Amino acid sequence: MGLGVDVIIEEKRRNIRRVSVSIMESELCSSNRLSLIDQSLTVRYSDWIRVALNDVSESFLITDPCISGHPIVFASCGFLKMSGYSKEEIVGRNGGIFQGPNTERSSVLEIREAIGAEKALQISLLNYRKDGTPFWILFHLSPIFGKEDGRVVHFVAVQVPIVRKSRVSGSGFVRNWGNLGEDCSSMREIVFGSCRREMCMDSAGELGRGLAYDSFVDSDNRGLEAQESCEASDMEKQKAATAINNILSTLIHYSELTGKVVCSKRCSSVGIVPLGSSLSIALGRINQSFVLTDPHLPNMPIVYASDAFLNLTGYARHEVLGHNCRFLQGPGTNIEALFQIRQAIQNKQACTVRILNYRKDRSSFWNLLHVSPVRNASGKIAFYVGVLIDEASKNDFHGLSPEMRQLGAVGAVKVAVRGLSAGVGPSTS
């Protein structure tokens, strides 16, 4: 009886330790993510980039698809004023927070597809301010590519409010809201313009009395649901395109100061086939230290490195991508382990080794390394994944063994690659 009680107590203690470790790791991941968001711009551009971007008058956001969750990393003063949010409330969050109940799902899907395909997009979109007020914008999305490897490093999203014009109703009355008084000033942005709607008016008195409020901000938003797509004018489209060009010029200039030049079109100088944003986002959700290498390119370069890998080794992403993993080797690296890895890759098999590796600061660590081929949806090897575990911290993860952690990471990578393999990786074996 006493032995049974001891077992229960010990199990409770283990559970408490696991919860404590989980909380600590969650806080560490959160801290690392905040650090990545804070450094997202300065790691590529000059330290003056935020000051320069704040001088741009247009309303826009910059997001980073390389960070888990594809967060906002910069919001312009114009956007903050337009949306009613503060910088602290939106930096680090996904752009989906500005959508609401009447945002068209088809428009959201178009944006997601454009991000996945890493292409520009211009579309009318119904967004919501912090106070819940809906407003139409012309949303212009543009990817920003790193010149050295052709990868998407940021997305710029310019948002131009669609200015609404007076229209003549079916009964012949001019829909001009300019004389409805100051109380309607916030509504003019919503009701002016070229949104095509069919509305029946009985009198000018009814028009002035209730339409501005009841038809657009009633409790169930029936008026907004009745609206069709809101078309932007040619002038607004040109304004968005000009804003993108201005922002791009700023980014290019400040990237040239650091030597990590960006461009508006993919212009890889390394010859690496970039991963699609959808695959990068899926891989970014895997909280393990790992890299993907491409066996179909000369020297089998790294084509993806997780945030945890960068934290473990001390390297920045641009210092890793396009390079073979041998930069982790040093004077004490055991030849036998290297031979095992080469043999496994040659035989298209998985292997696990204990190998002495070196961080950027040249401090060494014993790496419990698991290497495995990753096949695409057609069954051909698209990548090799290497999962790294620092032997010194091998027991600090929910009580799971290193082997279980590695197999879990490999499984998650395989699911991501197979699910999004169309057009994102090599198709030859």
C-alpha positions as CSV (number, residue, x, y, z in Angstrom):
1,M,0.0,0.0,0.0
2,G,2.8,2.4,1.0
3,L,4.7,1.6,-2.2
4,G,1.7,2.4,-4.3
5,V,1.3,5.8,-2.7
6,D,5.0,6.5,-3.3
7,V,4.6,5.7,-7.0
8,I,1.7,8.1,-7.3
9,I,3.6,10.9,-5.5
10,E,6.6,10.3,-7.7
11,E,4.4,10.4,-10.8
12,K,2.9,13.7,-9.7
13,R,6.4,15.1,-9.2
14,R,7.4,14.1,-12.7
15,N,4.3,15.7,-14.1
16,I,5.0,19.0,-12.2
17,R,8.6,18.9,-13.5
18,R,7.3,18.4,-17.1
19,V,4.9,21.3,-16.8
20,S,7.7,23.5,-15.4
21,V,10.0,22.5,-18.2
22,S,7.2,23.1,-20.8
23,I,6.5,26.6,-19.4
24,M,10.2,27.5,-19.4
25,E,10.6,26.3,-23.0
26,S,7.5,28.2,-24.0
27,E,8.9,31.3,-22.5
28,L,12.3,30.7,-24.2
29,C,10.6,30.2,-27.6
30,S,8.6,33.3,-27.1
31,S,11.7,35.3,-26.2
32,N,13.6,34.0,-29.2
33,R,10.7,34.8,-31.5
34,L,10.5,38.4,-30.2
35,S,14.2,38.7,-30.7
36,L,13.8,37.5,-34.3
37,I,11.0,39.9,-35.0
38,D,13.0,42.8,-33.5
39,Q,16.0,41.9,-35.7
40,S,14.1,41.1,-38.8
41,L,14.8,44.4,-40.5
42,T,18.2,45.4,-38.9
43,V,19.8,42.0,-39.8
44,R,19.5,42.8,-43.5
45,Y,19.2,46.6,-43.7
46,S,21.0,49.4,-42.0
47,D,20.2,50.3,-38.4
48,W,18.5,53.5,-39.8
49,I,15.9,51.5,-41.8
50,R,13.1,52.1,-39.3
51,V,13.7,55.9,-39.3
52,A,13.7,55.9,-43.1
53,L,10.5,53.9,-43.3
54,N,8.8,56.1,-40.8
55,D,9.4,59.0,-43.2
56,V,7.4,57.3,-45.9
57,S,3.9,58.8,-45.7
58,E,2.0,55.8,-47.2
59,S,0.0,53.3,-45.2
60,F,1.8,49.9,-45.2
61,L,3.0,46.9,-43.3
62,I,6.1,44.7,-43.7
63,T,5.9,41.0,-42.7
64,D,8.5,38.3,-42.4
65,P,7.5,34.8,-43.8
66,C,10.7,33.3,-42.4
67,I,9.5,33.7,-38.8
68,S,6.9,31.3,-37.5
69,G,3.4,32.7,-37.9
70,H,4.4,35.1,-40.6
71,P,4.3,38.1,-38.3
72,I,4.1,41.9,-38.9
73,V,7.6,43.3,-38.3
74,F,6.9,46.9,-39.2
75,A,3.8,49.2,-39.4
76,S,4.0,52.7,-40.9
77,C,2.7,55.7,-39.1
78,G,0.1,56.1,-41.8
79,F,-1.2,52.6,-41.2
80,L,-1.3,53.1,-37.5
81,K,-3.3,56.3,-37.9
82,M,-5.7,54.7,-40.4
83,S,-6.3,51.5,-38.4
84,G,-6.4,53.0,-34.9
85,Y,-3.9,50.5,-33.5
86,S,-0.6,51.2,-31.8
87,K,2.6,49.7,-33.0
88,E,2.8,47.5,-29.8
89,E,-0.6,46.0,-30.6
90,I,0.2,44.7,-34.0
91,V,3.9,44.1,-34.4
92,G,4.5,40.4,-33.9
93,R,0.9,39.5,-34.9
94,N,-0.4,38.1,-38.2
95,G,-2.2,40.4,-40.6
96,G,-5.4,38.4,-40.2
97,I,-6.2,40.5,-37.1
98,F,-7.6,43.2,-39.4
99,Q,-10.2,40.9,-41.0
100,G,-13.8,40.7,-39.7
101,P,-17.1,39.0,-40.2
102,N,-17.7,40.6,-43.6
103,T,-14.3,40.3,-45.1
104,E,-14.7,38.1,-48.2
105,R,-13.2,34.7,-47.7
106,S,-12.4,34.6,-51.4
107,S,-10.2,37.7,-51.1
108,V,-8.4,36.2,-48.1
109,L,-7.7,33.0,-50.1
110,E,-6.3,35.1,-53.0
111,I,-3.9,36.7,-50.6
112,R,-2.8,33.4,-49.1
113,E,-2.3,32.0,-52.6
114,A,-0.2,35.0,-53.6
115,I,2.0,34.5,-50.5
116,G,2.4,30.8,-51.3
117,A,3.3,31.5,-54.9
118,E,5.5,34.5,-53.8
119,K,3.9,36.9,-56.3
120,A,2.5,40.4,-56.2
121,L,-1.3,41.0,-55.8
122,Q,-3.6,44.0,-56.0
123,I,-7.1,43.4,-54.6
124,S,-10.0,45.3,-52.9
125,L,-10.4,44.2,-49.3
126,L,-12.8,45.0,-46.5
127,N,-10.8,45.5,-43.3
128,Y,-11.7,46.5,-39.8
129,R,-10.3,49.2,-37.6
130,K,-9.5,48.7,-33.9
131,D,-12.9,50.1,-32.9
132,G,-14.6,47.6,-35.2
133,T,-15.4,50.1,-38.0
134,P,-15.2,48.4,-41.4
135,F,-13.5,50.2,-44.3
136,W,-12.6,49.3,-47.9
137,I,-8.9,49.4,-49.0
138,L,-6.9,48.6,-52.1
139,F,-4.5,46.0,-50.8
140,H,-1.2,45.8,-52.8
141,L,1.1,43.0,-51.8
142,S,4.6,42.7,-53.1
143,P,7.4,40.1,-52.2
144,I,10.9,41.3,-51.4
145,F,13.7,38.9,-52.5
146,G,17.2,38.5,-51.2
147,K,19.6,39.0,-54.1
148,E,22.2,36.5,-52.9
149,D,19.9,33.5,-52.8
150,G,16.6,34.5,-54.4
151,R,14.5,33.8,-51.3
152,V,11.6,35.9,-50.1
153,V,12.8,37.8,-47.0
154,H,9.8,40.1,-46.5
155,F,6.4,41.0,-47.9
156,V,5.3,44.6,-48.2
157,A,1.5,45.3,-48.0
158,V,0.5,48.8,-49.0
159,Q,-3.1,49.7,-48.1
160,V,-4.8,52.6,-49.9
161,P,-8.3,53.6,-48.5
162,I,-10.8,53.5,-51.4
163,V,-12.3,57.0,-51.6
164,R,-16.0,56.8,-52.2
165,K,-17.8,59.0,-54.7
166,S,-21.4,60.3,-54.9
167,R,-23.7,58.1,-56.8
168,V,-27.3,58.5,-58.0
169,S,-29.8,56.2,-56.4
170,G,-32.4,54.3,-58.3
171,S,-35.0,56.9,-57.3
172,G,-32.9,59.7,-58.8
173,F,-31.6,61.2,-55.6
174,V,-27.9,62.0,-55.4
175,R,-26.1,60.0,-52.7
176,N,-24.0,62.8,-51.4
177,W,-23.2,62.4,-47.7
178,G,-21.2,65.6,-47.4
179,N,-24.1,67.5,-45.8
180,L,-25.1,65.0,-43.2
181,G,-23.0,66.8,-40.5
182,E,-19.8,66.1,-38.5
183,D,-21.4,63.1,-36.8
184,C,-21.2,61.2,-40.1
185,S,-17.6,62.1,-40.8
186,S,-16.3,58.7,-39.8
187,M,-18.9,57.1,-42.0
188,R,-18.1,59.0,-45.2
189,E,-15.0,56.8,-45.7
190,I,-17.3,53.8,-45.6
191,V,-20.2,54.9,-47.8
192,F,-18.6,57.0,-50.5
193,G,-17.5,55.4,-53.7
194,S,-17.9,52.9,-56.4
195,C,-19.1,49.9,-54.4
196,R,-22.0,48.6,-56.5
197,R,-25.2,48.2,-54.4
198,E,-28.9,48.0,-55.2
199,M,-30.9,50.1,-52.7
200,C,-34.4,51.3,-52.7
201,M,-35.2,54.9,-51.4
202,D,-38.6,56.3,-50.8
203,S,-37.7,59.8,-50.0
204,A,-34.8,62.2,-49.4
205,G,-35.8,62.4,-45.8
206,E,-35.3,58.7,-45.3
207,L,-32.0,59.0,-47.1
208,G,-30.7,61.6,-44.7
209,R,-32.3,60.2,-41.6
210,G,-31.2,56.6,-41.5
211,L,-29.2,55.3,-44.4
212,A,-25.7,56.3,-43.3
213,Y,-26.0,54.4,-40.0
214,D,-28.6,51.7,-40.4
215,S,-27.5,50.3,-43.7
216,F,-23.8,50.0,-42.8
217,V,-23.4,49.5,-39.1
218,D,-26.5,47.8,-38.0
219,S,-26.1,45.0,-35.5
220,D,-26.1,42.2,-38.0
221,N,-24.1,44.0,-40.7
222,R,-26.8,43.2,-43.3
223,G,-25.8,46.3,-45.3
224,L,-22.2,45.3,-45.6
225,E,-23.2,41.8,-46.6
226,A,-25.2,43.2,-49.4
227,Q,-22.2,45.0,-50.8
228,E,-20.4,43.6,-53.8
229,S,-16.7,44.0,-54.4
230,C,-15.5,47.6,-54.0
231,E,-13.6,48.8,-57.1
232,A,-10.7,51.1,-56.7
233,S,-10.1,53.9,-59.2
234,D,-7.2,53.9,-61.6
235,M,-5.7,56.8,-59.5
236,E,-5.9,54.7,-56.4
237,K,-4.2,51.7,-58.1
238,Q,-1.5,54.0,-59.4
239,K,-1.1,55.4,-55.9
240,A,-0.5,51.9,-54.5
241,A,2.0,51.0,-57.2
242,T,3.9,54.2,-56.6
243,A,4.0,53.6,-52.9
244,I,5.4,50.1,-53.4
245,N,8.1,51.5,-55.6
246,N,9.0,54.2,-53.0
247,I,9.2,51.6,-50.2
248,L,11.2,49.2,-52.4
249,S,13.7,52.0,-53.3
250,T,14.2,52.6,-49.6
251,L,14.7,48.9,-48.8
252,I,17.2,48.5,-51.6
253,H,19.2,51.6,-50.6
254,Y,19.5,50.5,-47.0
255,S,20.2,46.9,-47.9
256,E,23.1,48.0,-50.1
257,L,24.7,49.6,-47.1
258,T,25.0,46.2,-45.4
259,G,25.8,44.2,-48.6
260,K,22.7,42.1,-48.2
261,V,20.9,43.5,-51.2
262,V,17.2,43.0,-51.9
263,C,15.2,43.2,-55.1
264,S,11.5,43.1,-56.2
265,K,12.1,40.1,-58.5
266,R,13.8,36.8,-57.8
267,C,17.4,37.3,-58.8
268,S,19.4,34.5,-57.2
269,S,23.1,34.6,-57.7
270,V,23.7,31.3,-55.9
271,G,21.6,28.9,-58.0
272,I,19.6,27.5,-55.1
273,V,16.0,26.7,-55.7
274,P,14.2,28.7,-53.1
275,L,11.5,27.0,-50.9
276,G,8.0,28.3,-51.4
277,S,6.6,30.5,-48.6
278,S,3.9,27.9,-47.8
279,L,6.6,25.3,-47.1
280,S,8.8,27.7,-45.2
281,I,5.8,28.7,-43.0
282,A,4.9,25.0,-42.4
283,L,8.5,24.2,-41.5
284,G,8.7,27.3,-39.2
285,R,6.1,25.7,-36.9
286,I,8.4,22.8,-36.1
287,N,10.2,23.8,-32.8
288,Q,13.3,21.7,-33.3
289,S,16.9,22.4,-34.4
290,F,17.1,21.1,-37.9
291,V,18.3,21.9,-41.5
292,L,17.1,20.8,-44.9
293,T,19.7,20.2,-47.6
294,D,19.2,19.7,-51.3
295,P,21.0,16.6,-52.7
296,H,20.3,17.6,-56.3
297,L,22.5,20.7,-56.1
298,P,26.3,20.8,-56.2
299,N,27.8,20.5,-52.7
300,M,24.4,19.6,-51.2
301,P,23.7,23.1,-49.7
302,I,21.4,24.0,-46.8
303,V,18.1,25.3,-48.2
304,Y,16.3,25.8,-44.9
305,A,17.5,26.3,-41.4
306,S,15.1,26.4,-38.4
307,D,15.2,29.2,-35.8
308,A,16.3,26.6,-33.1
309,F,19.3,25.6,-35.3
310,L,20.3,29.3,-35.6
311,N,20.0,29.7,-31.8
312,L,22.0,26.5,-31.2
313,T,24.9,27.4,-33.6
314,G,25.0,31.2,-33.3
315,Y,24.9,31.7,-37.1
316,A,22.5,34.1,-38.9
317,R,20.3,32.6,-41.6
318,H,22.1,34.3,-44.5
319,E,25.4,32.8,-43.2
320,V,24.0,29.3,-43.4
321,L,21.8,29.1,-46.5
322,G,23.6,28.0,-49.6
323,H,26.4,26.4,-47.7
324,N,27.3,22.8,-47.0
325,C,27.0,21.6,-43.4
326,R,30.7,21.2,-43.1
327,F,31.1,24.7,-41.6
328,L,30.0,23.0,-38.3
329,Q,33.1,20.8,-38.4
330,G,36.4,21.6,-36.6
331,P,39.7,20.1,-35.5
332,G,38.0,17.7,-33.1
333,T,35.3,16.4,-35.4
334,N,35.5,12.6,-35.6
335,I,36.1,11.2,-39.1
336,E,34.2,8.0,-38.3
337,A,30.9,9.9,-37.8
338,L,31.4,11.8,-41.1
339,F,32.0,8.5,-42.9
340,Q,28.7,7.1,-41.5
341,I,26.8,10.2,-42.7
342,R,28.3,10.0,-46.2
343,Q,27.5,6.3,-46.4
344,A,23.9,6.8,-45.3
345,I,23.3,9.5,-47.9
346,Q,25.0,7.4,-50.6
347,N,22.6,4.5,-49.7
348,K,19.6,6.8,-49.4
349,Q,19.1,5.7,-45.8
350,A,18.7,7.4,-42.4
351,C,21.5,7.3,-39.7
352,T,22.2,8.6,-36.2
353,V,25.6,9.7,-35.0
354,R,27.3,11.4,-32.1
355,I,29.6,14.1,-33.6
356,L,31.6,17.0,-32.3
357,N,30.5,20.2,-33.9
358,Y,31.4,23.9,-33.5
359,R,29.3,27.0,-33.1
360,K,30.1,30.3,-34.8
361,D,32.1,31.4,-31.8
362,R,34.1,28.2,-32.2
363,S,32.9,26.7,-28.9
364,S,32.3,23.0,-29.3
365,F,29.3,20.8,-28.5
366,W,28.5,17.1,-28.8
367,N,25.8,16.9,-31.4
368,L,23.4,13.9,-31.4
369,L,22.7,14.1,-35.1
370,H,20.0,12.3,-37.0
371,V,20.0,12.4,-40.8
372,S,17.1,11.2,-42.9
373,P,16.0,11.4,-46.6
374,V,12.7,13.3,-47.2
375,R,10.6,12.2,-50.1
376,N,8.1,14.4,-52.0
377,A,4.5,13.4,-52.9
378,S,5.7,11.3,-55.9
379,G,8.1,9.3,-53.7
380,K,11.3,10.8,-54.9
381,I,14.0,12.2,-52.5
382,A,13.5,16.0,-52.4
383,F,15.7,16.8,-49.4
384,Y,17.7,15.4,-46.5
385,V,16.9,16.6,-43.0
386,G,19.4,16.8,-40.3
387,V,18.1,17.1,-36.7
388,L,20.6,18.4,-34.2
389,I,20.4,17.9,-30.4
390,D,23.0,19.3,-28.0
391,E,24.0,16.4,-25.8
392,A,24.3,18.7,-22.8
393,S,20.6,19.5,-23.0
394,K,19.3,16.2,-24.4
395,N,16.9,15.6,-21.4
396,D,15.4,19.0,-21.3
397,F,12.3,18.5,-23.5
398,H,9.0,17.2,-21.9
399,G,10.9,14.1,-20.7
400,L,11.1,12.7,-24.3
401,S,14.2,10.9,-25.3
402,P,16.5,12.4,-28.0
403,E,15.5,9.6,-30.4
404,M,11.8,10.4,-30.0
405,R,12.3,14.1,-30.5
406,Q,14.3,13.5,-33.6
407,L,11.8,11.1,-35.1
408,G,9.0,13.5,-34.3
409,A,10.8,16.4,-36.1
410,V,11.6,14.2,-39.1
411,G,8.0,13.1,-39.3
412,A,6.7,16.7,-39.1
413,V,9.2,17.7,-41.9
414,K,8.0,14.8,-44.1
415,V,4.4,15.8,-43.7
416,A,5.2,19.4,-44.6
417,V,7.2,18.5,-47.7
418,R,4.7,15.9,-49.0
419,G,1.7,18.2,-48.4
420,L,3.3,21.1,-50.1
421,S,5.7,19.5,-52.5
422,A,4.1,20.6,-55.8
423,G,6.6,23.0,-57.2
424,V,8.6,23.6,-54.1
425,G,11.4,21.1,-54.4
426,P,13.4,19.1,-56.8
427,S,11.5,16.4,-58.7
428,T,14.4,14.4,-59.8
429,S,15.8,11.5,-57.8
